[in-house]
Amino acid sequence: MLVGLMVSAIVFMVACGGFGGEPAEDQADGGNGEGNGGQEEGPDLSSPPEIEGDVVSEGEESTIRFGIGLAESSPQYISVEYFRDILEERTDGRISVDIFPNSQVGDDNEMMDGLQSGTLEMTYPSTSPAATIVPELAVFDLPFLFPSRESAYEVLDSEIGQEMLDSFEGTGIKALYFTENGYRQLTNSQTEIQGPDDVGGLRVRVMENEVQLSIWNALGANPTPMAFGEVFSAMEQGVVDGQENPWSTILTSNFAEVQQYGAETRHVYTPFMIMISQGFWDGLSPEDQEIVQEAAEQSGDYERMISEEYDEYSKEQLAEQGMEISELDEQQLAEFQDATEPVYDEWAPRIGEDLVQDIQDMVDEVEGQ
Ligand code: TK8
Protein backbone atom coordinates (compact mmCIF):
# COMPACT_ATOMS: atom_id res chain seq x y z
CA MET A 1 0.00 0.00 0.00
CA LEU A 2 2.80 2.35 0.95
CA VAL A 3 4.53 1.65 -2.38
CA GLY A 4 1.27 2.32 -4.22
CA LEU A 5 0.87 5.65 -2.44
CA MET A 6 4.51 6.50 -3.09
CA VAL A 7 4.17 5.72 -6.79
CA SER A 8 0.93 7.67 -7.01
CA ALA A 9 2.60 10.63 -5.34
CA ILE A 10 5.56 10.43 -7.72
CA VAL A 11 3.33 10.00 -10.78
CA PHE A 12 1.03 12.82 -9.60
CA MET A 13 4.02 15.12 -9.07
CA VAL A 14 5.38 14.30 -12.53
CA ALA A 15 1.98 14.55 -14.22
CA CYS A 16 1.43 17.97 -12.63
CA GLY A 17 4.88 19.05 -13.66
CA GLY A 18 6.12 18.57 -10.10
CA PHE A 19 9.32 17.08 -11.50
CA GLY A 20 9.14 19.35 -14.53
CA GLY A 21 6.46 17.20 -16.24
CA GLU A 22 8.67 16.27 -19.21
CA PRO A 23 11.38 13.63 -18.78
CA ALA A 24 14.11 15.63 -17.00
CA GLU A 25 17.30 15.99 -19.12
CA ASP A 26 19.62 15.40 -16.15
CA GLN A 27 17.95 12.07 -15.59
CA ALA A 28 18.68 10.89 -19.11
CA ASP A 29 22.19 9.86 -18.17
CA GLY A 30 21.96 7.42 -15.28
CA GLY A 31 22.81 10.26 -12.92
CA ASN A 32 26.15 11.65 -14.04
CA GLY A 33 24.92 14.72 -15.94
CA GLU A 34 26.24 13.87 -19.41
CA GLY A 35 22.99 12.84 -21.09
CA ASN A 36 22.57 10.41 -24.00
CA GLY A 37 24.84 7.78 -22.44
CA GLY A 38 27.93 9.98 -22.86
CA GLN A 39 27.93 9.13 -26.58
CA GLU A 40 29.05 11.64 -29.21
CA GLU A 41 26.29 10.36 -31.52
CA GLY A 42 23.94 7.37 -31.35
CA PRO A 43 24.30 4.19 -33.42
CA ASP A 44 23.09 4.02 -37.01
CA LEU A 45 19.79 2.35 -36.12
CA SER A 46 17.10 1.27 -38.58
CA SER A 47 14.21 3.71 -38.83
CA PRO A 48 10.81 2.48 -37.68
CA PRO A 49 8.43 1.15 -40.37
CA GLU A 50 5.81 3.49 -41.84
CA ILE A 51 2.70 3.62 -39.62
CA GLU A 52 -0.12 1.64 -41.24
CA GLY A 53 -3.63 0.62 -40.21
CA ASP A 54 -7.05 2.20 -39.90
CA VAL A 55 -7.41 5.60 -38.24
CA VAL A 56 -10.22 5.69 -35.66
CA SER A 57 -11.20 9.30 -35.04
CA GLU A 58 -14.34 8.67 -33.00
CA GLY A 59 -13.99 7.75 -29.31
CA GLU A 60 -12.75 8.79 -25.90
CA GLU A 61 -9.68 10.95 -25.40
CA SER A 62 -7.04 9.80 -22.89
CA THR A 63 -3.39 10.13 -21.93
CA ILE A 64 -1.18 7.13 -21.24
CA ARG A 65 1.57 7.67 -18.65
CA PHE A 66 4.26 5.19 -19.75
CA GLY A 67 7.03 4.58 -17.19
CA ILE A 68 10.27 2.82 -18.14
CA GLY A 69 13.53 2.08 -16.34
CA LEU A 70 16.06 2.95 -19.02
CA ALA A 71 17.48 6.19 -20.44
CA GLU A 72 16.16 8.24 -23.37
CA SER A 73 19.04 6.95 -25.55
CA SER A 74 18.05 3.29 -24.98
CA PRO A 75 16.37 1.03 -27.55
CA GLN A 76 13.53 0.68 -25.01
CA TYR A 77 12.81 4.43 -24.99
CA ILE A 78 13.25 4.81 -28.78
CA SER A 79 10.68 2.05 -29.37
CA VAL A 80 8.20 3.60 -26.91
CA GLU A 81 8.42 6.85 -28.90
CA TYR A 82 7.38 4.78 -31.95
CA PHE A 83 4.53 3.24 -29.87
CA ARG A 84 3.42 6.79 -29.00
CA ASP A 85 3.54 7.90 -32.63
CA ILE A 86 1.49 4.91 -33.82
CA LEU A 87 -1.18 5.53 -31.17
CA GLU A 88 -1.39 9.26 -31.77
CA GLU A 89 -1.65 8.80 -35.55
CA ARG A 90 -4.14 5.90 -35.54
CA THR A 91 -6.46 7.50 -32.94
CA ASP A 92 -6.27 10.85 -34.74
CA GLY A 93 -4.65 12.36 -31.64
CA ARG A 94 -7.29 11.07 -29.19
CA ILE A 95 -4.82 8.92 -27.23
CA SER A 96 -1.53 10.61 -26.29
CA VAL A 97 1.46 9.05 -24.51
CA ASP A 98 3.72 10.75 -21.93
CA ILE A 99 6.96 8.79 -21.50
CA PHE A 100 8.86 8.84 -18.17
CA PRO A 101 12.33 7.23 -18.47
CA ASN A 102 15.11 6.44 -15.99
CA SER A 103 12.90 4.93 -13.28
CA GLN A 104 11.57 8.50 -12.83
CA VAL A 105 8.17 7.22 -11.63
CA GLY A 106 9.55 4.14 -9.83
CA ASP A 107 11.47 0.93 -10.45
CA ASP A 108 10.01 -2.09 -12.27
CA ASN A 109 8.19 -3.42 -9.21
CA GLU A 110 6.84 0.02 -8.26
CA MET A 111 5.68 0.71 -11.82
CA MET A 112 3.87 -2.65 -11.98
CA ASP A 113 2.24 -1.72 -8.66
CA GLY A 114 1.23 1.54 -10.34
CA LEU A 115 -0.56 -0.39 -13.11
CA GLN A 116 -2.39 -2.47 -10.52
CA SER A 117 -3.43 0.57 -8.47
CA GLY A 118 -4.28 2.68 -11.53
CA THR A 119 -1.69 5.43 -10.86
CA LEU A 120 0.21 4.52 -14.05
CA GLU A 121 -1.15 3.23 -17.37
CA MET A 122 1.84 1.40 -18.96
CA THR A 123 5.28 0.11 -18.14
CA TYR A 124 8.03 -2.07 -19.65
CA PRO A 125 9.78 -4.30 -17.06
CA SER A 126 12.19 -7.17 -17.41
CA THR A 127 10.56 -10.56 -16.91
CA SER A 128 12.78 -11.15 -13.84
CA PRO A 129 10.94 -8.85 -11.39
CA ALA A 130 7.61 -9.79 -13.04
CA ALA A 131 8.17 -13.38 -11.90
CA THR A 132 6.82 -12.32 -8.50
CA ILE A 133 3.41 -12.02 -10.25
CA VAL A 134 3.69 -14.89 -12.76
CA PRO A 135 6.24 -17.37 -11.32
CA GLU A 136 6.71 -19.27 -14.62
CA LEU A 137 8.53 -16.21 -16.02
CA ALA A 138 11.50 -17.20 -13.84
CA VAL A 139 12.31 -19.79 -16.53
CA PHE A 140 13.87 -16.94 -18.52
CA ASP A 141 16.30 -16.33 -15.63
CA LEU A 142 17.87 -19.77 -16.10
CA PRO A 143 21.47 -19.38 -17.23
CA PHE A 144 22.45 -20.03 -20.85
CA LEU A 145 18.85 -21.05 -21.74
CA PHE A 146 18.83 -19.36 -25.17
CA PRO A 147 21.95 -19.81 -27.36
CA SER A 148 20.53 -17.35 -29.91
CA ARG A 149 17.83 -14.69 -30.34
CA GLU A 150 16.19 -16.99 -32.89
CA SER A 151 15.46 -19.65 -30.26
CA ALA A 152 14.44 -16.98 -27.75
CA TYR A 153 11.80 -15.55 -30.10
CA GLU A 154 10.66 -19.03 -31.15
CA VAL A 155 9.72 -19.60 -27.48
CA LEU A 156 8.48 -16.07 -26.65
CA ASP A 157 6.18 -16.02 -29.71
CA SER A 158 4.92 -19.58 -29.14
CA GLU A 159 1.90 -20.85 -27.22
CA ILE A 160 4.17 -21.11 -24.18
CA GLY A 161 4.85 -17.37 -24.36
CA GLN A 162 1.20 -16.54 -24.98
CA GLU A 163 0.17 -18.59 -21.95
CA MET A 164 2.60 -16.58 -19.82
CA LEU A 165 1.14 -13.30 -21.12
CA ASP A 166 -2.37 -14.63 -20.43
CA SER A 167 -1.32 -15.67 -16.88
CA PHE A 168 -1.47 -12.00 -15.86
CA GLU A 169 -5.28 -12.17 -16.06
CA GLY A 170 -6.78 -11.21 -12.71
CA THR A 171 -3.62 -9.43 -11.48
CA GLY A 172 -4.65 -5.91 -12.54
CA ILE A 173 -2.07 -6.04 -15.35
CA LYS A 174 -2.53 -6.99 -19.01
CA ALA A 175 0.74 -8.17 -20.56
CA LEU A 176 0.75 -7.31 -24.26
CA TYR A 177 4.03 -8.46 -25.82
CA PHE A 178 7.55 -9.76 -25.20
CA THR A 179 10.54 -7.79 -26.49
CA GLU A 180 14.30 -7.80 -25.88
CA ASN A 181 16.23 -6.63 -22.89
CA GLY A 182 19.04 -8.82 -24.17
CA TYR A 183 22.08 -10.92 -23.33
CA ARG A 184 23.46 -9.98 -19.94
CA GLN A 185 27.16 -9.19 -19.45
CA LEU A 186 29.11 -8.82 -16.20
CA THR A 187 30.91 -5.57 -15.35
CA ASN A 188 32.87 -4.65 -12.23
CA SER A 189 35.29 -2.13 -10.75
CA GLN A 190 37.79 -4.60 -9.25
CA THR A 191 39.26 -7.16 -11.60
CA GLU A 192 39.52 -8.54 -15.14
CA ILE A 193 37.21 -11.54 -15.58
CA GLN A 194 38.48 -14.58 -17.50
CA GLY A 195 36.59 -17.35 -15.71
CA PRO A 196 34.33 -18.20 -12.72
CA ASP A 197 37.37 -18.19 -10.40
CA ASP A 198 37.67 -14.42 -10.95
CA VAL A 199 34.07 -13.87 -9.77
CA GLY A 200 34.62 -15.28 -6.26
CA GLY A 201 33.75 -12.77 -3.54
CA LEU A 202 32.73 -10.07 -6.03
CA ARG A 203 29.83 -7.97 -4.68
CA VAL A 204 27.43 -8.10 -7.65
CA ARG A 205 24.10 -6.26 -7.87
CA VAL A 206 21.40 -8.54 -9.26
CA MET A 207 17.77 -8.02 -10.20
CA GLU A 208 15.19 -8.73 -7.50
CA ASN A 209 14.73 -12.38 -8.48
CA GLU A 210 15.71 -15.56 -6.65
CA VAL A 211 17.10 -17.39 -9.67
CA GLN A 212 19.47 -14.49 -10.31
CA LEU A 213 20.66 -14.79 -6.71
CA SER A 214 21.24 -18.53 -7.22
CA ILE A 215 23.33 -17.92 -10.35
CA TRP A 216 25.77 -15.58 -8.63
CA ASN A 217 25.91 -17.65 -5.46
CA ALA A 218 26.79 -20.66 -7.65
CA LEU A 219 29.64 -18.59 -9.14
CA GLY A 220 30.93 -17.76 -5.64
CA ALA A 221 30.03 -14.07 -5.87
CA ASN A 222 28.33 -12.02 -3.16
CA PRO A 223 25.03 -10.98 -4.86
CA THR A 224 22.79 -8.10 -3.69
CA PRO A 225 19.24 -7.72 -5.10
CA MET A 226 18.58 -4.05 -5.95
CA ALA A 227 16.20 -1.97 -8.06
CA PHE A 228 17.76 -0.81 -11.33
CA GLY A 229 17.42 2.91 -10.51
CA GLU A 230 19.77 2.53 -7.53
CA VAL A 231 22.57 0.68 -9.37
CA PHE A 232 24.62 3.61 -10.68
CA SER A 233 24.97 5.29 -7.26
CA ALA A 234 25.58 1.96 -5.49
CA MET A 235 28.54 1.30 -7.80
CA GLU A 236 29.73 4.91 -7.58
CA GLN A 237 29.73 4.72 -3.76
CA GLY A 238 31.38 1.29 -3.71
CA VAL A 239 28.35 -0.39 -2.13
CA VAL A 240 28.67 -3.05 -4.84
CA ASP A 241 31.59 -3.92 -7.11
CA GLY A 242 29.61 -4.79 -10.20
CA GLN A 243 26.37 -5.48 -12.02
CA GLU A 244 25.19 -7.37 -15.07
CA ASN A 245 23.11 -6.07 -17.97
CA PRO A 246 23.15 -5.97 -21.79
CA TRP A 247 25.81 -3.75 -23.37
CA SER A 248 23.25 -1.17 -24.55
CA THR A 249 21.95 -0.72 -20.98
CA ILE A 250 25.51 -0.49 -19.63
CA LEU A 251 26.29 2.18 -22.24
CA THR A 252 23.10 4.25 -22.05
CA SER A 253 23.19 4.20 -18.22
CA ASN A 254 26.81 5.47 -18.22
CA PHE A 255 28.05 2.53 -16.18
CA ALA A 256 31.53 2.84 -17.77
CA GLU A 257 31.99 5.89 -15.52
CA VAL A 258 32.22 3.56 -12.52
CA GLN A 259 33.02 0.14 -14.04
CA GLN A 260 36.53 -0.52 -15.32
CA TYR A 261 36.07 -4.13 -16.43
CA GLY A 262 33.54 -5.91 -18.64
CA ALA A 263 33.23 -9.60 -19.55
CA GLU A 264 31.13 -10.94 -22.42
CA THR A 265 29.50 -13.68 -20.34
CA ARG A 266 26.06 -13.70 -22.08
CA HIS A 267 24.97 -15.68 -19.04
CA VAL A 268 21.23 -14.91 -19.30
CA TYR A 269 18.92 -13.67 -22.10
CA THR A 270 16.29 -11.42 -20.46
CA PRO A 271 13.06 -10.49 -22.24
CA PHE A 272 11.18 -7.24 -21.64
CA MET A 273 7.36 -7.14 -21.38
CA ILE A 274 5.07 -4.35 -22.57
CA MET A 275 2.32 -4.04 -19.95
CA ILE A 276 -0.86 -1.98 -19.54
CA SER A 277 -3.09 -1.38 -16.53
CA GLN A 278 -6.07 -3.76 -16.76
CA GLY A 279 -8.37 -1.03 -15.50
CA PHE A 280 -7.25 1.38 -18.22
CA TRP A 281 -7.47 -1.38 -20.86
CA ASP A 282 -11.03 -2.28 -19.84
CA GLY A 283 -12.01 1.38 -20.33
CA LEU A 284 -10.86 1.39 -23.95
CA SER A 285 -13.25 0.70 -26.82
CA PRO A 286 -12.67 -2.57 -28.73
CA GLU A 287 -11.31 -0.51 -31.64
CA ASP A 288 -8.81 1.31 -29.36
CA GLN A 289 -7.81 -1.95 -27.66
CA GLU A 290 -6.97 -3.36 -31.10
CA ILE A 291 -4.87 -0.28 -31.93
CA VAL A 292 -2.99 -0.50 -28.59
CA GLN A 293 -2.29 -4.22 -29.07
CA GLU A 294 -1.10 -3.69 -32.66
CA ALA A 295 1.06 -0.71 -31.60
CA ALA A 296 2.63 -2.84 -28.84
CA GLU A 297 3.49 -5.60 -31.31
CA GLN A 298 4.77 -3.26 -34.04
CA SER A 299 6.87 -1.16 -31.64
CA GLY A 300 7.95 -4.38 -29.92
CA ASP A 301 9.23 -5.90 -33.17
CA TYR A 302 11.05 -2.62 -33.85
CA GLU A 303 12.59 -2.73 -30.36
CA ARG A 304 13.81 -6.30 -30.91
CA MET A 305 15.51 -5.17 -34.13
CA ILE A 306 17.23 -2.04 -32.78
CA SER A 307 18.17 -3.79 -29.53
CA GLU A 308 20.23 -6.25 -31.59
CA GLU A 309 21.68 -3.41 -33.71
CA TYR A 310 22.60 -1.50 -30.54
CA ASP A 311 24.34 -4.48 -28.90
CA GLU A 312 27.66 -4.65 -30.80
CA TYR A 313 27.76 -0.84 -31.19
CA SER A 314 27.44 -0.44 -27.41
CA LYS A 315 30.28 -2.86 -26.69
CA GLU A 316 32.51 -0.91 -29.10
CA GLN A 317 31.52 2.41 -27.53
CA LEU A 318 32.23 1.09 -24.02
CA ALA A 319 35.71 -0.02 -25.10
CA GLU A 320 36.27 3.46 -26.56
CA GLN A 321 35.19 4.93 -23.20
CA GLY A 322 37.98 2.90 -21.58
CA MET A 323 36.17 -0.22 -20.30
CA GLU A 324 38.51 -3.24 -20.51
CA ILE A 325 36.24 -5.90 -22.05
CA SER A 326 37.17 -9.62 -21.90
CA GLU A 327 35.74 -11.44 -24.93
CA LEU A 328 35.49 -14.99 -23.59
CA ASP A 329 36.21 -18.02 -25.81
CA GLU A 330 34.14 -21.23 -25.99
CA GLN A 331 36.20 -22.89 -23.25
CA GLN A 332 35.81 -19.96 -20.87
CA LEU A 333 32.06 -19.74 -21.54
CA ALA A 334 31.78 -23.50 -20.96
CA GLU A 335 33.36 -22.99 -17.53
CA PHE A 336 30.63 -20.44 -16.67
CA GLN A 337 27.96 -22.80 -18.00
CA ASP A 338 29.32 -25.72 -15.95
CA ALA A 339 29.58 -23.59 -12.81
CA THR A 340 25.92 -22.50 -13.11
CA GLU A 341 24.48 -25.94 -13.99
CA PRO A 342 23.39 -26.52 -10.33
CA VAL A 343 20.90 -23.65 -10.78
CA TYR A 344 18.84 -25.98 -13.00
CA ASP A 345 18.89 -28.70 -10.33
CA GLU A 346 17.55 -26.23 -7.78
CA TRP A 347 15.08 -24.30 -9.96
CA ALA A 348 13.69 -26.59 -12.67
CA PRO A 349 11.52 -28.46 -10.11
CA ARG A 350 10.35 -25.14 -8.61
CA ILE A 351 9.59 -23.48 -11.96
CA GLY A 352 8.15 -26.66 -13.53
CA GLU A 353 10.17 -29.53 -14.99
CA ASP A 354 7.76 -29.89 -17.94
CA LEU A 355 7.93 -26.19 -18.82
CA VAL A 356 11.73 -26.18 -18.68
CA GLN A 357 11.92 -29.37 -20.77
CA ASP A 358 9.42 -28.07 -23.36
CA ILE A 359 11.46 -24.88 -23.78
CA GLN A 360 14.74 -26.80 -24.01
CA ASP A 361 13.18 -29.09 -26.66
CA MET A 362 12.08 -26.03 -28.70
CA VAL A 363 15.55 -24.52 -28.35
CA ASP A 364 17.22 -27.77 -29.48
CA GLU A 365 14.92 -27.91 -32.52
CA VAL A 366 15.76 -24.34 -33.54
CA GLU A 367 19.48 -24.76 -32.85
CA GLY A 368 19.52 -28.08 -34.74
CA GLN A 369 20.81 -30.05 -31.79
C1 TK8 B 1 14.98 -1.59 -16.39
C2 TK8 B 1 15.37 -2.95 -15.85
C3 TK8 B 1 16.73 -3.38 -16.38
C4 TK8 B 1 17.08 -4.77 -15.88
C5 TK8 B 1 17.77 -4.65 -14.53
O1 TK8 B 1 13.69 -1.21 -15.93
O2 TK8 B 1 17.04 -4.37 -13.54
O3 TK8 B 1 19.01 -4.82 -14.46
O4 TK8 B 1 17.95 -5.44 -16.80
O5 TK8 B 1 16.69 -3.32 -17.78
O6 TK8 B 1 14.37 -3.89 -16.20
Residues whose N, C-alpha, C, O or C-beta is under 5 A from the ligand:
A	BS01	TK8	I68 G69 L70 D108 Y124 P125 S126 M207 F228 E244 N245
